[in-house]
C-alpha cells in the first residue's frame, strides 16, 4: 500500500467515526412523528422508476440506518424484493429474494439477511446504506467494500444510496475501487448524481 492510499484509508476511517457519531445522534433525537414519517413512502420519481425494474435490491436496517423496508412493502409482497446475503465472513455478497412473511436471520457480519435457502436474485435497481455521501455520487460505506465489489460485477444495476441528511459531506474521498452512486435519497430530498436516471 502506498503512502497516498494509506492516507486515504486513514482519512476515510476518521470520516466514518465522525459520521457515525453524527448519524447516531441525529437518529436518537428524531421525534416520534418524524421517525414514523421518514422513509415510509417513495417519492414520485422513484415510484415510477420501480415500475421499470423486475427486481429491487434493498437492505434490512442495522443500528441507526434508515429503515426503508416499509417503502417496499408492495414490492416485497409481489416477490420482487431482494436483500443482501453473506454466506460467511468473506468479501463476496449476493442478493436473495425476501417476502415480509419470511424470517430474517443474523448474518456473519451481524446484519439481518434472508435465509441461505432463499432464491438468488440479481436486482437491477439497488438501494444501499451508507455512512456518508456527497452530491457527486461519492459514498462512504462501512469499509468492507461489499457493495463496491457487487456494483463492479453488476455495472448496469442502478445505485441509489440511502442516508439521513446529516450524513452529507462536501466531498467523499475516493479510491479507484469506489463506485459512484446514481442518486441519494434522504428524509429531506432525492438527489440525482449522474445521468443514468
Secondary structure as UniProt FT lines:
FT   HELIX           3..28
FT   HELIX           32..37
FT   TURN            38..39
FT   HELIX           44..50
FT   TURN            51..52
FT   STRAND          56..58
FT   TURN            63..64
FT   HELIX           69..72
FT   HELIX           73..77
FT   TURN            78..79
FT   STRAND          81..85
FT   STRAND          94..97
FT   TURN            100..101
FT   STRAND          105..106
FT   TURN            108..109
FT   STRAND          112..113
FT   TURN            116..117
FT   STRAND          120..121
FT   STRAND          125..129
FT   STRAND          132..133
FT   TURN            135..136
FT   STRAND          139..140
FT   HELIX           146..153
FT   TURN            154..156
FT   STRAND          158..162
FT   HELIX           165..167
FT   TURN            176..177
FT   STRAND          183..185
FT   STRAND          190..192
//
